[in-house]
Amino acid sequence: MDEIENVTAKEKKDESEAEIRLQTPFGPITLDAKKARGAWSKSQKDKSGPTNLAQAYEEGYIGGSTGGVSKFWPQSFGEKVMLVLDDYISCEWETERISHFIMRGNKEVMPNYRIVEAGEGVTKDIPIEAVRLICRKDDSQRRMVLVNSLDHDGDIRLTAKFSKENRGLAKDFLDNLEDFFFDNGPMKGTVFDGNMAFLPRHSGASERLIMARGVREKVTRHLTGFLSVMHRAEEFGIPSNRGVILSGPPGTGKTLLVRYIIEKTDLTVICLSPSQIKRGTISTFYRMARKLAPCLVVLEDIDSAGGLHRKIRDHPILGEVLESLDGISDNAGVVTLATTNYLENIDDALRDRPGRFDRIIQVPVPDADSRKMMIDKMGPEFGIGDCVDADWLSNETVGFTGDWLRNLMQTSKLIALQRGSEEIAKRDLEEALVDIDDNRMIAYQSTPELPRPDAKRSVSQGSYA
């Protein structure tokens, strides 16, 4: 389109009048600025009624102009809250109509629905963008309009619109919604992660786990045993909140032990991985844990979570952890279980302070008896032949963690299959042991540099002949 020329004004005898001339592809156009302004002012004065269909719809139901109060939640949390909205409404309210408006409120359509995870392997369709007309069951003239909407960043927003006399009613409605969600929603009694995704409680860890006797006794006393009596603890002056760290080299079975503990309890469990621990996350999920108590909070690999090994003055995330564990808020019924590969990297304010982490349980590299039990348990799974002596293999695997023993079985099975057999023989295990030892030696060696040239090369004159 041709460029519009600069606006010019032509003064007349009456200085309040002006003409605006525009050069367009269709020829010159002249506008009377005074008349245009007058027409615009008149149109604004005439706007005493609703500006669109949605506003007319809401004001017609409320019985006049409306005010509004809102709450919003991050998408993953807001979707779960919306799962219970209709149940919450039905306690004291009736939904008389549900609809939705598009095109800036000028066209009425059906609500937009979204499939939301409502439990492990369970989904539910919920209105995610909708307008509900609701009234009190005990007084049908006390009315509100509830508007579900999505913010530009994906947050879930719920707005309660009301008449002047019902402002307090609308505020109480929104304030009590979260309490209803925590008491009656899908998260209570389940296992979920920092993305609000449900995780299985039973993973087979109880059948696979082999614990040294000393570890089992401490786990029973300070974790599984404590969880079973925590509802009585405060009667006898024992705090019902507790923190325990599982510490040990990589591959010793800390994650499997955590899964075992989760299987042994029916509490709500919140599992936070290092990638899910960010500024603001810790305090948010501990507030949630208090609402869902009794609750177990699992902090995986805290030595790598946002730099928790650094000093509190330098790290707001560490400050959040300390505040969440023993700050002003009451942590009754909240148990924290953390894992770490490098205990020495964790700040002293966390690892050596009762009330934050009360116990550290060492999960060591398996001893000979533990390795033999693991071999006996893995043998049938991978098809170890009768000719293989478990005591011999236990003695050959000193320093092997549970992960390396499983890798030994997998490598041996691969070797056996490559030679045409489905049964693992002793020679397969011997070859696999050499292969693993070579691999582990390389893992601890520095990468070699390229060799430097011995001397400066020269080109003989005869090369150009």
Buried (B, 14 or more C-beta within 10 A) or exposed (E): EEEEEEEEEEEEEEEEBBBBBBBEEEEEEEEEBEEEEEEEEEEEEEEEEBEEBBBEBBBEBBEEEBEBBBBBBEBBBBBBBBBBBBEBBEEEBEBEEBBBBEEEBEEBEEBBBBEBBBEBEEEBEBBBBBBBBBBBEEEEEBBBBBBBBBEEEEBBBBBBBBBEEBBEBBBEBBEEBBEBBBEEBBBBEBBBBBEBEBBEBEBEBEEBBBBBEEBBEBBBEBBBBBBEEBEEBEEEEEBBBBBBBBBBEEBBBBBBBBBBBBBBBEBBBBBBBBEBBBEEBBBBBBEBBBBBBBBBBBBBBBBBBBBBBEEBEEBBBBBBBBBBBBBEEEBBBBBBBBBBBBBEBBBEBBBEBEEBBBBBBBBBBBEEEBBBBBBBBBBEEBBBBEEBEBEEBBEBBEEBBBBBBBBBBEBBBEBBEEEEBEBBBBEBBBBBBEBBEEEEEEEEEEEEEEEEEEEEEEEEEEEEE
